[in-house]
Amino acid sequence: MMSAPCLELMQDWKNKADLVRAALPEGGLFAEKAWRISPEPFVLSPAEVRYLEQLGPLLHRFQKVCDLIYRRSRKGSLPGWIADYLDRGKPAGLLEAGLSAPADAEVPRVIRPDLILTNEGFTATELDSVPGGIGLTAWLGSIYGTANPEHRIIGGERGMLDGFASIFRRGEGDILVSEESAAYRPEMEWLAARAPGDFRVASVEHYEATGRDVYRFFELFDLPNLPGIDNLQRAVTSGAIELTSPFKPWLEEKLWSALFWSHPLKDVWRRELRDANWKRLRELFPRSWVVDPAEVPHHAVIPGLEVQSFAELKQFSQSERELVLKLSGFNERAWGSRSVTIGQDASQAEWGAAVDEAITSFESAPYVLQRFHGGRLVSHPWLNEETGEVEMMEGRVRLCPYYFVSADGGQVSLGGVLATICPSDKKILHGMRDAILVPCRVAESPPENREQASF
């Protein structure tokens, strides 16, 4: 363990934390949301940063292959059960709209994986195609770059702003925010006012297409609640405007991690991704399963779980429940960790109820089961608003790198990395009031250990 920081360092931290707090825009960046302010960015080693820089193009390729596999399944050149999983609970009109879009190869131009920093490296819990935090991460990069000029913030002070602008063809566009996503509107307005070009934020509920390209900041399950959405869909389908993320709900399912681990699809993934990329993603994506209650032959078991039915999971002991259950997608509870149950955190009764819900939900809203990987413990300073003093917090880290795919040429850039440092007693690493939110920077020299790399 490191010794306690000296008084001079503590005063320097307090001055920096006060600067960050004073720079917060009036009204904040999230409606009715707050976080713990830290004086310091989170430090990543040069090797970790190189890994993240190389990961963006690979995830972009992965999404293209997901789209290809789905379409081939719909056409019959791959098994129909693939599309059957991905189509469950979705209206036929939305699926047809996605399939009839003029740019068949179009995939999301903003990619944000949720990465848990573990003792072994990184593990990806999911990919988010409509992520929050773009404006926040842009603001953090700017502020911490000013407060810490000696530090190299990943993406620099402009990486997020320039990256976001690059996803539009003509340097202009509309950011459509729904009432469901209204809490994120302040950060998107901050972003629109500073990104190079002509950008504006509008409510999707009252939007009329005018020929400007659109960034979609609303969920596809929410479409029935959006008046005039048919006009927007027609403008997209006709090619009058471009929209990202596209109306392709199959790309927003978490169960792609299970399909990636599916043995019958192994050769398809290896061929389309290339073998070296396939191996890299096998190290990144945790072992996953679609919670499908279909009967397993008496002489077989579900690979990796060694059970004949998912109902047997209810009998697993706490030590055997290093598992996570969550809705796959297209559901109001499928984002923000609302449907997540971590096996080791739940009582036997709670775990059993979660398994039963996952099984009975299969027909309309499939669940995915993943291996749980615990985060590495780190220490990081934060400003205690009640005492006005800087304290150290032990926690675990979720990293969110933001990748932008340019409209001109499809180059993938890393705009910045948001670190969410949650208290060590929290297993779900997600934004919360008692979490530290900071940008990431590159270590000047390889840190002796992760604890030292945190401040």
C-alpha positions in Angstrom: 0.0 0.0 0.0 1.2 3.5 -0.7 1.8 5.9 2.1 -0.7 8.7 2.7 -0.3 11.7 0.4 1.7 14.6 1.7 0.1 17.8 2.8 1.5 19.7 -0.2 0.0 17.2 -2.6 -3.4 17.2 -0.8 -3.6 21.0 -1.1 -2.7 20.8 -4.8 -5.5 18.2 -5.3 -7.9 20.4 -3.4 -7.1 23.4 -5.7 -7.6 21.2 -8.8 -10.9 19.7 -7.5 -12.2 23.2 -6.7 -11.3 24.3 -10.3 -13.3 21.4 -11.7 -16.3 22.0 -9.5 -16.3 25.7 -10.4 -16.2 25.0 -14.1 -19.3 22.9 -14.1 -21.9 24.5 -16.5 -24.8 26.2 -14.9 -27.5 23.5 -14.5 -25.0 20.7 -14.8 -24.4 18.2 -17.6 -27.1 15.7 -16.5 -30.5 16.6 -15.3 -30.8 15.8 -11.6 -27.6 13.7 -11.6 -24.3 14.2 -9.8 -21.0 12.4 -9.2 -17.9 12.6 -7.0 -15.4 15.1 -8.3 -11.8 14.2 -8.4 -8.7 16.4 -8.9 -6.9 13.8 -11.0 -7.6 11.8 -14.3 -7.4 8.1 -14.1 -4.1 6.7 -15.3 -3.7 4.0 -17.9 -0.3 2.6 -19.0 1.0 3.1 -22.5 0.3 -0.5 -23.3 -3.3 -0.2 -22.1 -3.8 2.8 -24.2 -2.4 1.1 -27.3 -4.8 -1.8 -26.7 -7.7 0.6 -26.5 -6.6 2.4 -29.7 -6.4 -0.9 -31.6 -9.8 -2.1 -30.2 -11.9 0.5 -32.0 -11.4 -0.8 -35.6 -11.9 -4.4 -34.3 -15.2 -3.6 -32.7 -16.3 -1.7 -35.8 -15.5 -4.9 -37.8 -17.3 -7.0 -35.2 -20.5 -5.0 -35.7 -20.3 -5.3 -39.5 -20.0 -9.1 -39.1 -23.0 -9.1 -36.7 -25.0 -7.3 -39.4 -23.8 -9.8 -42.0 -24.7 -12.8 -39.9 -28.1 -11.5 -39.1 -28.9 -10.8 -42.8 -27.6 -14.1 -43.9 -29.8 -15.8 -41.3 -32.8 -13.9 -42.6 -32.0 -15.0 -46.2 -31.4 -18.6 -45.3 -27.7 -19.0 -45.9 -27.2 -19.3 -42.1 -29.5 -21.1 -39.6 -32.8 -19.3 -39.0 -32.5 -19.6 -35.2 -30.0 -16.7 -35.2 -32.5 -14.2 -36.6 -35.2 -15.8 -34.5 -33.3 -14.9 -31.3 -32.7 -11.4 -32.5 -36.2 -10.7 -33.8 -38.0 -11.7 -30.6 -40.3 -8.9 -29.2 -39.7 -6.5 -32.1 -42.4 -5.2 -34.4 -42.2 -6.5 -38.0 -42.3 -2.9 -39.4 -39.2 -1.9 -37.6 -37.3 -5.0 -38.7 -38.3 -4.4 -42.4 -37.4 -0.8 -42.2 -33.9 -1.8 -41.0 -33.5 -4.4 -43.7 -34.7 -2.0 -46.5 -32.3 0.8 -45.6 -30.3 1.9 -48.6 -26.9 1.5 -46.9 -27.0 -2.2 -46.2 -23.5 -2.2 -44.5 -24.4 0.8 -42.3 -23.6 0.2 -38.6 -23.4 2.6 -35.7 -20.9 5.4 -36.1 -20.5 5.8 -32.3 -19.2 2.7 -30.5 -18.8 2.5 -26.7 -17.9 -0.7 -25.0 -18.3 -1.0 -21.3 -14.9 -2.4 -20.1 -14.2 -3.7 -16.6 -10.5 -3.3 -15.6 -9.6 -6.7 -14.1 -6.4 -8.2 -12.8 -6.0 -9.9 -16.1 -6.7 -6.9 -18.3 -10.1 -5.9 -19.8 -13.4 -7.6 -20.1 -16.3 -6.2 -22.1 -19.8 -6.5 -20.5 -21.6 -5.0 -23.5 -21.4 -2.6 -26.5 -23.6 0.5 -26.5 -24.6 2.0 -29.8 -26.6 4.9 -28.3 -24.3 5.8 -25.4 -24.7 8.6 -23.0 -21.7 10.5 -21.7 -20.4 11.9 -25.0 -20.8 15.5 -23.9 -19.7 14.7 -20.4 -16.5 13.0 -21.6 -15.8 15.9 -23.9 -16.2 18.4 -21.0 -14.1 16.3 -18.7 -11.3 16.1 -21.3 -11.3 19.9 -21.7 -11.4 20.8 -18.0 -8.9 18.2 -16.8 -6.5 19.1 -19.7 -6.6 22.7 -18.5 -6.3 21.8 -14.8 -3.5 19.4 -15.5 -1.4 20.7 -18.4 1.4 18.3 -17.6 -0.9 15.3 -18.3 -1.7 13.8 -21.6 -5.4 13.3 -21.7 -6.5 10.5 -24.1 -8.0 12.2 -27.1 -6.8 15.6 -25.9 -9.1 18.5 -25.3 -10.8 18.2 -28.7 -10.9 14.5 -29.4 -14.5 13.9 -28.4 -15.7 17.1 -30.2 -13.9 16.4 -33.4 -14.7 12.8 -33.3 -18.4 13.4 -32.9 -18.4 16.0 -35.8 -16.7 13.4 -38.1 -19.7 11.1 -38.1 -21.7 13.6 -40.1 -21.2 14.0 -43.9 -21.5 17.7 -44.2 -20.4 19.0 -40.8 -24.0 19.6 -39.7 -26.7 17.6 -38.1 -29.5 17.3 -35.6 -29.2 15.4 -32.3 -32.7 14.0 -31.5 -33.4 13.4 -27.8 -36.5 11.7 -26.5 -38.3 12.4 -23.2 -37.1 8.9 -22.2 -33.5 10.2 -22.5 -34.2 13.8 -21.4 -31.7 13.5 -18.5 -28.9 13.5 -21.0 -30.1 16.6 -22.9 -27.8 19.1 -21.1 -24.7 17.3 -22.1 -25.8 16.9 -25.7 -26.6 20.7 -25.8 -23.1 21.4 -24.4 -21.6 19.2 -27.1 -23.7 20.7 -30.0 -22.6 24.2 -29.0 -18.9 23.3 -29.2 -18.4 20.6 -31.9 -17.0 22.0 -35.1 -19.8 22.6 -37.5 -23.5 23.3 -37.3 -25.3 21.1 -34.7 -28.5 21.5 -32.7 -30.5 19.5 -30.2 -34.1 18.8 -30.9 -36.9 16.8 -29.3 -37.7 13.8 -31.4 -41.4 13.9 -30.3 -41.9 17.1 -32.4 -39.3 16.7 -35.1 -39.8 17.1 -38.8 -37.0 16.0 -41.2 -35.5 18.9 -43.1 -32.7 17.1 -45.0 -30.1 17.4 -42.1 -28.5 14.2 -41.0 -29.5 12.9 -37.6 -27.8 11.5 -34.5 -30.3 9.2 -32.7 -30.3 9.6 -29.0 -33.5 7.6 -28.3 -34.2 3.9 -27.9 -35.9 1.9 -30.5 -38.3 0.3 -28.0 -39.6 3.8 -27.4 -40.8 4.4 -31.0 -44.5 3.9 -30.4 -44.4 6.8 -28.0 -42.8 9.2 -30.6 -45.3 11.1 -32.8 -44.2 11.6 -36.3 -41.5 8.8 -36.2 -42.9 7.3 -39.4 -41.9 10.5 -41.3 -38.4 10.2 -40.0 -38.2 6.5 -40.9 -39.4 7.3 -44.4 -36.8 10.0 -44.8 -34.1 7.5 -43.8 -35.4 4.7 -45.9 -35.6 6.9 -49.0 -32.0 8.1 -48.5 -33.0 11.7 -48.0 -31.1 11.8 -44.7 -28.6 9.6 -42.9 -29.2 8.5 -39.3 -26.9 6.9 -36.8 -27.3 4.6 -35.0 -29.4 3.1 -37.8 -32.9 1.6 -37.3 -31.4 -1.9 -36.9 -32.6 -3.2 -33.5 -30.7 -6.5 -34.0 -27.4 -4.7 -33.6 -28.4 -3.5 -30.1 -28.8 -6.9 -28.5 -26.4 -8.0 -25.7 -26.9 -11.6 -26.8 -24.4 -11.1 -29.6 -21.8 -12.1 -27.0 -23.5 -15.4 -26.6 -23.8 -15.8 -30.4 -20.0 -15.1 -30.6 -19.4 -18.0 -28.2 -21.9 -20.3 -30.0 -20.0 -23.4 -31.3 -22.1 -23.8 -34.5 -21.1 -20.2 -35.5 -17.4 -20.6 -34.6 -16.2 -21.1 -38.2 -18.3 -18.2 -39.4 -16.8 -15.8 -36.9 -13.3 -17.0 -37.5 -13.6 -16.6 -41.3 -15.3 -13.2 -41.3 -13.2 -11.6 -38.5 -10.0 -13.4 -39.3 -8.4 -15.7 -36.9 -6.2 -13.3 -34.9 -9.1 -10.9 -34.4 -11.4 -13.7 -33.3 -8.9 -14.8 -30.7 -8.6 -11.2 -29.4 -12.3 -10.9 -29.0 -12.5 -14.3 -27.2 -10.2 -12.8 -24.6 -12.4 -9.7 -24.4 -16.0 -11.0 -24.4 -16.9 -13.1 -21.3 -18.4 -16.5 -21.9 -22.1 -16.0 -22.5 -25.3 -17.9 -23.2 -28.8 -17.1 -24.4 -31.3 -18.2 -21.7 -33.2 -20.5 -24.0 -35.6 -22.9 -22.3 -35.5 -25.4 -25.2 -35.1 -29.0 -24.1 -31.5 -30.4 -24.2 -31.1 -34.1 -25.3 -30.7 -36.5 -22.4 -27.1 -37.2 -23.4 -26.0 -33.6 -23.7 -25.4 -30.5 -21.5 -25.2 -26.8 -22.0 -21.5 -26.2 -22.8 -19.6 -24.3 -20.1 -22.4 -24.7 -17.5 -22.6 -28.5 -17.5 -26.4 -28.5 -16.9 -29.3 -29.8 -19.0 -31.6 -26.8 -18.3 -31.2 -23.2 -17.2 -33.6 -24.0 -14.4 -30.8 -26.0 -12.7 -29.0 -22.6 -12.2 -31.4 -22.0 -9.3 -29.6 -24.7 -7.3 -26.1 -23.3 -7.8 -24.3 -22.4 -4.6 -23.1 -18.8 -4.0 -19.6 -19.8 -5.0 -20.9 -21.3 -8.3 -22.8 -18.2 -9.1 -20.1 -16.1 -10.7 -22.7 -15.2 -13.3 -24.7 -12.2 -14.4 -28.2 -12.2 -15.8 -29.6 -9.3 -17.8 -32.1 -8.5 -20.5 -30.6 -8.7 -24.0 -32.2 -5.5 -25.4 -35.3 -3.8 -26.9 -36.9 -3.2 -23.5 -37.1 -0.2 -21.2 -35.3 -2.3 -18.5 -32.5 -3.3 -20.7 -30.3 -0.2 -20.1 -28.8 1.4 -17.1 -28.3 -1.9 -15.3 -32.1 -2.1 -14.5 -32.4 -5.8 -15.2 -29.0 -6.9 -14.0 -28.7 -9.6 -11.3 -25.3 -10.7 -10.1 -25.4 -14.2 -8.8 -23.0 -13.8 -6.0 -24.7 -10.7 -4.7 -28.2 -12.2 -4.7 -29.7 -14.5 -2.1 -30.7 -18.0 -3.2 -34.4 -16.9 -3.4 -33.5 -13.7 -5.4 -31.3 -15.7 -7.7 -34.0 -18.3 -8.3 -36.6 -15.6 -9.0 -34.2 -13.9 -11.5 -33.6 -17.3 -13.3 -37.4 -18.0 -13.5 -38.0 -14.5 -14.9 -35.3 -15.0 -17.5 -36.8 -18.3 -18.6 -40.4 -17.1 -18.8 -39.3 -13.9 -20.6 -37.7 -15.8 -23.5 -40.5 -15.6 -26.0 -40.7 -11.8 -26.0 -37.6 -10.5 -24.3 -34.6 -12.9 -24.1 -32.1 -12.7 -21.3 -28.4 -13.3 -21.7 -26.2 -15.0 -19.0 -22.5 -14.0 -18.7 -19.6 -15.1 -16.6 -18.9 -12.4 -14.0 -15.4 -10.9 -13.9 -14.6 -8.9 -10.8 -12.9 -5.6 -11.2 -9.4 -4.8 -10.0 -9.1 -2.7 -6.8 -7.7 0.8 -7.2 -7.3 3.9 -5.0 -8.3 7.4 -6.3 -8.7 10.8 -4.7 -12.0 12.6 -4.6 -13.4 15.8 -3.1 -15.7 15.3 -0.1 -18.3 18.1 -0.6 -19.4 17.9 3.0 -16.0 18.4 4.5 -14.3 20.3 1.7 -11.3 17.9 1.9 -9.8 15.5 -0.5 -10.0 11.8 0.5 -8.9 8.5 -1.0 -11.5 6.0 -2.2 -10.9 2.3 -2.9 -13.0 1.2 -5.8 -13.3 -0.7 -9.1 -13.3 0.8 -12.5 -15.5 0.7 -15.6 -13.8 2.2 -18.6 -15.9 3.6 -21.5 -13.7 4.4 -24.6 -15.7 6.4 -27.2 -14.9 5.4 -30.8 -16.2 7.5 -33.8 -16.5 6.2 -37.3 -16.1 9.0 -39.8 -18.7 9.5 -42.5 -15.9 10.1 -45.0 -14.0 6.9 -45.4 -15.0 5.0 -42.2 -11.8 5.7 -40.2 -12.2 4.8 -36.5 -10.8 7.3 -34.0 -10.6 7.1 -30.2 -12.1 10.4 -28.9 -11.6 9.9 -25.2 -12.0 7.4 -22.3 -14.4 7.9 -19.4 -13.5 6.2 -16.1 -16.3 5.4 -13.6 -14.7 4.5 -10.3 -17.3 2.9 -8.0 -16.9 2.1 -4.3 -15.4 -1.3 -3.8 -18.5 -2.7 -2.1 -20.5 -2.2 -5.4 -20.5 -5.1 -7.8 -22.5 -3.3 -10.6 -20.1 -0.8 -12.0 -22.4 1.9 -13.3 -22.9 5.6 -12.9 -24.1 6.5 -9.4 -24.0 9.4 -7.1 -21.2 8.0 -5.0 -19.0 7.1 -8.0 -16.0 9.2 -9.3 -16.2 10.2 -13.0 -13.0 11.3 -14.6 -11.3 11.2 -18.0 -8.2 8.9 -18.6 -4.7 10.0 -19.3 -1.5 8.2 -20.4 1.1 7.4 -17.7 4.4 9.2 -18.3 6.2 6.0 -17.3 5.0 2.4 -16.6 3.4 2.5 -13.1 4.8 0.1 -10.5 1.3 -1.1 -9.8 -2.3 -0.2 -10.5 -2.8 1.6 -7.2 0.0 4.0 -7.9 -1.3 4.5 -11.4 -4.5 5.9 -10.0 -3.2 9.2 -8.7 
